[in-house]
Amino acid sequence: MEQFLQQIINGISLGSIYALVALGYTMVYGIIKLINFAHCDIYMIGAYVGYFCMTFLGIGFVPSLLAAMAVCTVLGVTIEKIAYKPLRNATRIAVLITAIGVSLFLEYGTMFFVKAQVRSYPPLTGLLAETLRLGNISVPMLQVLILAITVILMLLLQFIVNKTKIGKAMRAVSMDQDAAELMGINVDTTISFTFALGSALAGAAGILVGIYYNSINPLMGVLPGLKSFVAAVFGGIGIIPGAMIGGYIIGIVEVLISGYINSMYRDAFVFAILILILILKPAGLLGKNTREKV
């Protein structure tokens, strides 16, 4: 039982990171029905920004976290303005191919500037280096920090979406862009804000992954990005609580497979979950099937 609880704790930490990235996927899809494959590379950029801030500038974790979120926010809005806004009325396949192109540009552009070698964050010190002991269960303070930051960011996101004027605009644009525009909502600004919000969360996830695994590289966003996309689909793509739930479930499943079966099979199980959910409940855990008039 203690080993099981230890694995659940590890799964919650990993799931927190997946949930943060999945939120970006699900918000963008909910607004403009776009799978933004470049999102996983914004997460990678966040990891590098945090690394350079902590290694070369010598600043602490919290300022580095805020810097990573700020840089990723600007990057997300820039990508939306340059790559996606001109294709607002284009076919979905054109936008999807563009998203893949932006993703590859970020990956190999980063590789050109920082090279392909793996880099490690500086060792943790102080409270972050300590470990809580609950009987035979060990909980590193780093995992507590990851969970705390994730919960704070998710609560802040829920507040923005449900209680603020821009959040109401986001929900209106998600339901019907044309009607929202007729009601005086600036659709372009709302979409840009959605990209900014999702990119900030991805930046936070990037630096959390960097200090958790202590290893970053220009292609680090590919597999976690796909798993976060699976989490978003599992919970119901376009549904914010669904992305949170999906992220935690995928994280816990992955850790349990690694601990009790074989770590070589964890990725296969995650994508098997995607296949099953698409077969059994295509709309996702919290999604509802909708009919389209043709």
C-alpha positions as CSV (number, residue, x, y, z in Angstrom):
1,M,0.0,0.0,0.0
2,E,2.8,2.4,0.8
3,Q,4.4,1.8,-2.6
4,F,1.1,2.4,-4.2
5,L,0.6,5.7,-2.4
6,Q,4.1,6.7,-3.3
7,Q,3.3,6.0,-7.0
8,I,0.1,8.0,-6.7
9,I,2.0,11.0,-5.3
10,N,4.6,10.8,-8.2
11,G,1.7,10.5,-10.7
12,I,0.0,13.6,-9.3
13,S,3.2,15.6,-9.8
14,L,3.6,14.4,-13.3
15,G,-0.1,14.9,-14.0
16,S,0.1,18.5,-12.8
17,I,2.6,19.2,-15.6
18,Y,0.5,17.5,-18.2
19,A,-2.6,19.3,-17.0
20,L,-0.9,22.7,-17.4
21,V,0.1,22.0,-21.0
22,A,-3.3,20.3,-21.8
23,L,-5.1,23.5,-20.7
24,G,-3.4,25.4,-23.5
25,Y,-4.5,22.9,-26.1
26,T,-8.0,22.8,-24.9
27,M,-8.5,26.6,-24.6
28,V,-7.2,27.3,-28.1
29,Y,-9.3,24.5,-29.5
30,G,-12.4,25.7,-27.6
31,I,-12.0,29.2,-29.2
32,I,-10.9,28.6,-32.8
33,K,-11.1,24.8,-33.2
34,L,-7.3,24.6,-33.8
35,I,-5.0,21.9,-32.5
36,N,-2.0,24.1,-31.8
37,F,0.9,21.6,-32.2
38,A,3.4,24.4,-31.6
39,H,2.1,24.6,-28.0
40,C,4.4,21.8,-26.9
41,D,7.4,23.8,-28.2
42,I,6.3,26.9,-26.3
43,Y,6.6,24.6,-23.3
44,M,10.2,23.8,-24.4
45,I,11.0,27.4,-24.7
46,G,9.8,28.0,-21.2
47,A,12.2,25.4,-19.9
48,Y,15.1,27.1,-21.7
49,V,14.2,30.5,-20.4
50,G,14.1,29.2,-16.9
51,Y,17.4,27.4,-17.4
52,F,19.2,30.5,-18.6
53,C,17.7,32.7,-15.9
54,M,18.7,30.3,-13.1
55,T,22.1,29.3,-14.6
56,F,23.5,32.5,-16.2
57,L,21.6,35.3,-14.5
58,G,21.7,33.5,-11.1
59,I,18.1,34.5,-10.2
60,G,15.8,32.4,-8.0
61,F,13.1,30.0,-9.0
62,V,10.1,32.3,-8.6
63,P,11.5,35.1,-10.7
64,S,12.7,32.5,-13.3
65,L,9.2,31.1,-13.4
66,L,7.6,34.5,-14.0
67,A,10.2,35.3,-16.7
68,A,9.4,32.0,-18.4
69,M,5.7,32.7,-18.3
70,A,6.2,36.2,-19.6
71,V,8.5,35.2,-22.5
72,C,6.1,32.4,-23.5
73,T,3.1,34.7,-23.3
74,V,4.8,37.1,-25.8
75,L,5.9,34.1,-28.0
76,G,2.4,32.6,-28.0
77,V,0.8,36.0,-29.1
78,T,3.4,36.5,-31.7
79,I,2.8,33.1,-33.2
80,E,-0.9,33.7,-33.3
81,K,-0.5,37.1,-35.0
82,I,2.0,35.9,-37.6
83,A,1.0,32.3,-38.3
84,Y,-2.6,31.8,-37.4
85,K,-4.4,35.2,-37.8
86,P,-3.9,35.4,-41.6
87,L,-5.4,31.9,-41.9
88,R,-8.5,32.7,-39.8
89,N,-10.9,31.9,-42.7
90,A,-8.7,29.2,-44.3
91,T,-9.4,25.5,-44.3
92,R,-8.7,23.6,-41.1
93,I,-6.1,21.5,-42.9
94,A,-4.1,24.6,-43.9
95,V,-4.1,25.9,-40.3
96,L,-3.1,22.4,-39.0
97,I,-0.2,22.2,-41.5
98,T,0.9,25.7,-40.4
99,A,0.8,24.6,-36.8
100,I,3.1,21.7,-37.6
101,G,5.4,24.0,-39.5
102,V,5.6,26.4,-36.6
103,S,6.4,23.5,-34.2
104,L,9.3,22.3,-36.4
105,F,10.5,25.9,-36.8
106,L,10.7,26.4,-33.0
107,E,12.3,23.0,-32.4
108,Y,15.1,23.3,-34.9
109,G,15.5,27.1,-34.5
110,T,16.2,26.5,-30.8
111,M,18.5,23.7,-31.8
112,F,20.4,26.1,-34.1
113,F,21.0,28.6,-31.3
114,V,21.5,26.4,-28.2
115,K,22.7,23.2,-29.9
116,A,21.3,19.7,-29.4
117,Q,23.0,18.6,-26.2
118,V,21.1,18.0,-23.1
119,R,21.4,20.6,-20.4
120,S,20.8,20.3,-16.7
121,Y,19.4,22.9,-14.3
122,P,21.5,24.0,-11.3
123,P,21.1,21.8,-8.2
124,L,18.2,22.8,-5.9
125,T,19.1,24.4,-2.6
126,G,17.3,25.3,0.6
127,L,13.7,24.2,1.1
128,L,13.3,22.8,-2.4
129,A,16.1,20.3,-1.8
130,E,14.3,18.8,1.3
131,T,12.0,15.8,1.5
132,L,9.0,15.3,3.7
133,R,8.7,11.9,5.4
134,L,5.2,10.4,6.0
135,G,6.0,7.0,7.5
136,N,7.8,5.1,4.7
137,I,6.5,7.5,2.1
138,S,8.8,10.3,0.9
139,V,7.5,13.5,-0.6
140,P,10.1,15.8,-2.1
141,M,9.3,19.5,-1.4
142,L,9.8,19.9,-5.2
143,Q,6.7,17.8,-5.8
144,V,4.7,19.8,-3.2
145,L,5.8,23.0,-5.0
146,I,4.8,21.7,-8.4
147,L,1.3,20.7,-7.1
148,A,0.9,24.1,-5.3
149,I,1.9,26.1,-8.4
150,T,-0.4,24.0,-10.6
151,V,-3.4,24.4,-8.3
152,I,-2.8,28.2,-8.0
153,L,-2.5,28.6,-11.7
154,M,-5.6,26.5,-12.4
155,L,-7.7,28.4,-9.8
156,L,-6.5,31.7,-11.3
157,L,-7.4,30.4,-14.8
158,Q,-10.9,29.4,-13.6
159,F,-11.3,32.9,-12.0
160,I,-10.3,34.6,-15.3
161,V,-12.6,32.5,-17.4
162,N,-15.6,32.6,-15.2
163,K,-15.5,35.9,-13.4
164,T,-13.8,38.5,-15.6
165,K,-15.0,40.4,-18.7
166,I,-12.4,38.9,-21.0
167,G,-13.3,35.4,-19.6
168,K,-16.9,36.0,-20.6
169,A,-15.7,37.2,-24.0
170,M,-13.7,33.9,-24.4
171,R,-16.8,31.9,-23.6
172,A,-18.9,33.9,-26.0
173,V,-16.4,33.5,-28.8
174,S,-16.2,29.8,-28.1
175,M,-20.0,29.4,-28.5
176,D,-20.4,31.6,-31.7
177,Q,-17.8,34.0,-33.1
178,D,-20.2,35.8,-35.4
179,A,-22.7,36.4,-32.7
180,A,-20.0,37.5,-30.3
181,E,-18.7,40.0,-32.8
182,L,-22.2,41.4,-33.3
183,M,-22.5,41.9,-29.6
184,G,-19.4,44.2,-29.7
185,I,-16.7,41.6,-28.6
186,N,-13.3,42.1,-30.2
187,V,-12.8,38.5,-31.5
188,D,-9.1,39.0,-32.5
189,T,-8.2,40.4,-29.1
190,T,-10.0,37.6,-27.3
191,I,-8.2,34.9,-29.4
192,S,-4.8,36.6,-28.8
193,F,-5.6,36.6,-25.0
194,T,-6.4,32.9,-25.1
195,F,-3.1,32.2,-26.8
196,A,-1.3,34.4,-24.2
197,L,-3.0,32.6,-21.3
198,G,-2.3,29.1,-22.7
199,S,1.3,29.9,-23.5
200,A,1.9,31.3,-20.0
201,L,0.7,28.0,-18.5
202,A,3.0,26.1,-20.9
203,G,5.9,28.2,-19.9
204,A,5.3,27.4,-16.3
205,A,5.1,23.7,-17.1
206,G,8.4,23.9,-19.0
207,I,10.4,25.3,-16.0
208,L,8.7,22.8,-13.6
209,V,9.7,19.9,-15.9
210,G,13.2,21.3,-16.0
211,I,13.7,21.3,-12.3
212,Y,11.8,18.0,-11.8
213,Y,13.7,15.9,-14.4
214,N,16.8,18.2,-14.4
215,S,17.2,17.6,-18.1
216,I,16.2,19.7,-21.1
217,N,16.8,19.6,-24.8
218,P,15.2,21.2,-28.0
219,L,13.0,18.2,-28.7
220,M,11.8,17.7,-25.1
221,G,8.3,19.0,-25.9
222,V,7.3,16.4,-28.5
223,L,6.3,13.4,-26.4
224,P,5.0,15.3,-23.3
225,G,3.1,17.6,-25.8
226,L,1.4,14.6,-27.4
227,K,0.6,13.1,-24.0
228,S,-0.9,16.4,-22.9
229,F,-3.0,16.4,-26.1
230,V,-4.2,12.9,-25.1
231,A,-5.1,14.3,-21.7
232,A,-7.1,17.1,-23.3
233,V,-8.9,14.7,-25.6
234,F,-9.5,12.3,-22.7
235,G,-11.1,15.0,-20.5
236,G,-13.0,16.5,-23.4
237,I,-11.2,18.8,-25.8
238,G,-12.4,22.4,-25.3
239,I,-13.4,21.8,-21.7
240,I,-11.1,23.3,-19.1
241,P,-12.0,21.0,-16.1
242,G,-11.7,18.1,-18.5
243,A,-8.1,19.0,-19.4
244,M,-7.3,19.2,-15.7
245,I,-8.8,15.8,-14.9
246,G,-7.3,14.2,-18.0
247,G,-3.8,15.5,-17.1
248,Y,-3.9,13.9,-13.7
249,I,-5.3,10.6,-14.9
250,I,-2.7,10.3,-17.6
251,G,0.1,11.2,-15.2
252,I,-1.1,8.6,-12.6
253,V,-1.6,5.9,-15.2
254,E,1.9,6.5,-16.7
255,V,3.5,6.2,-13.3
256,L,1.6,3.1,-12.3
257,I,2.5,1.4,-15.5
258,S,6.2,2.3,-14.9
259,G,6.0,1.1,-11.3
260,Y,4.0,-2.1,-11.6
261,I,4.4,-3.4,-15.2
262,N,7.3,-2.0,-17.3
263,S,8.4,1.6,-17.9
264,M,9.0,0.6,-21.6
265,Y,5.2,0.3,-22.0
266,R,4.1,3.5,-20.4
267,D,3.9,5.5,-23.7
268,A,2.0,2.6,-25.4
269,F,-0.6,2.6,-22.6
270,V,-1.1,6.3,-22.8
271,F,-1.8,6.2,-26.5
272,A,-4.0,3.1,-26.0
273,I,-6.1,5.2,-23.7
274,L,-6.5,7.8,-26.5
275,I,-7.6,5.0,-29.0
276,L,-10.1,3.7,-26.4
277,I,-11.6,7.0,-25.6
278,L,-12.0,7.9,-29.3
279,I,-13.8,4.5,-29.8
280,L,-16.0,4.5,-26.7
281,K,-16.6,8.2,-26.0
282,P,-15.2,10.4,-28.7
283,A,-16.4,13.6,-27.0
284,G,-14.2,12.8,-24.0
285,L,-14.9,12.2,-20.3
286,L,-16.8,15.5,-19.7
287,G,-17.8,16.2,-23.3
288,K,-21.2,15.8,-24.8
289,N,-22.0,14.5,-28.3
290,T,-23.4,17.3,-30.5
291,R,-25.2,17.0,-33.8
292,E,-24.3,19.2,-36.7
293,K,-26.9,20.3,-39.2
294,V,-25.8,19.6,-42.8
